[in-house]
């Protein structure tokens, strides 16, 4: 069976942020494919900003959005912040419709985030 979603931790020498890249579809099946691995990456995160790179994410549904809110809440308790970069038009529309962009910082690119 083909995996719907893959996640990769990208190398970063910057002490303030870590990037996790998402490739595929963040739906119920995709989340099930990566849940344990993703949870361990989030628990091990020890920098200020956790950057979710969605440049290769094709789709997200309520399952994925619910997980984003869990990660956001978990990080806030530790005085850390979730940032999302590189959303496509479909994901951007979903985020704007339900107001995620008012809760989580979203940037077009890593460069835009770093300029903040």
N, C-alpha and C positions, 0 to 999 in steps of 0.2 A: 504494500500500500504506500502510495506517495504521501510525503509529508506536506501539509498545507502551509505550514509556517516554520521558518527557521530563525534562530537568533544567534548573533555573534557579538562577542565583546571585542571592540576595536581597540587597538593599542593606543594609549595616550600617555605622553610624558607630562602632561599638564596636571598639576596637583589638585586643581579645582573641579575637574569634571571627568566623567567616564561615559563612553558611548556604547550603547547596545543597539545594534542594527537589526531591523526586522525585515525579512524577505518572505513574501507570500501573502496569505490571507489570515487576518486575525479574527476568526470566528470560533465557534464552539470546538470544531475539529482541530483547527490550528492551535488554539489555546491548549487543548488536551495534549497535542504533540510536544509542546515546549514548557508546560506548566512547571514541572519540577526543576528543570534546568533554569528557567527564568526566575523562579522563586529563589533559588540558591544564589543567583547572580545579584538579585536585589538585596538579599540578606547580607551578602559579602561586601556590598557597596560601602565605601568609606571616604568618599569625597563630598564636596558641597553640592554639585549638580549632577544628576543622573540624566543623561541625554538619550532619549529614544529617537533613533534615526529611522524615519518612515519613508525614505526616498524610494525604497523598493517594496513598500507595503501597498498592495493593490486594493485591499478591502478591509473594513473593520465593521463589526456589528456590536450589538449590546453586550455580548460576552466580553469582547475586547475592551469596550469602553468601561465596563464595570471593573475590569482588572486595572485599567489605568487609574481609576478613582481609588482603588485599594492601594496601589503603589503611591499615589499622591498623598493619601492620608498617612501611610506608613512613614514616608519621608518627612512630612511636616512634623511629626512627633519627634523626629531626630534633628530638627532644624536644618533639613536638607530640602532640595527642591527638584521636582521633575520638570524637564524641558523636552519639548518635542520639536524635531526639525524635519523639513522635507516632505510635508504632506501633499498628496496629489489633490486634484480638484474634488473628487468624490469624498475623500476623507475630510477635507476642509469643509465641505458642505455639511457633512454629518456633524462635525465639531461645532460649527456655527449654529446649526439648527438646535442643538441641545445645550449650547452654552459652555462647552468644554474650553473653548478659547478664552473664556472669562475666568476660568479656574486655573488652568495650566498654561504656562508661557509657550507659545508656538512661534517658531521662526522658519523662514523659507530655507535657510541653510545654516551650516555650522558657522560660517563666516559672519552671518547676521547675528547669531547668538553671541559670538565672541566680541562683537562691536558694542554690545549693550553696555 
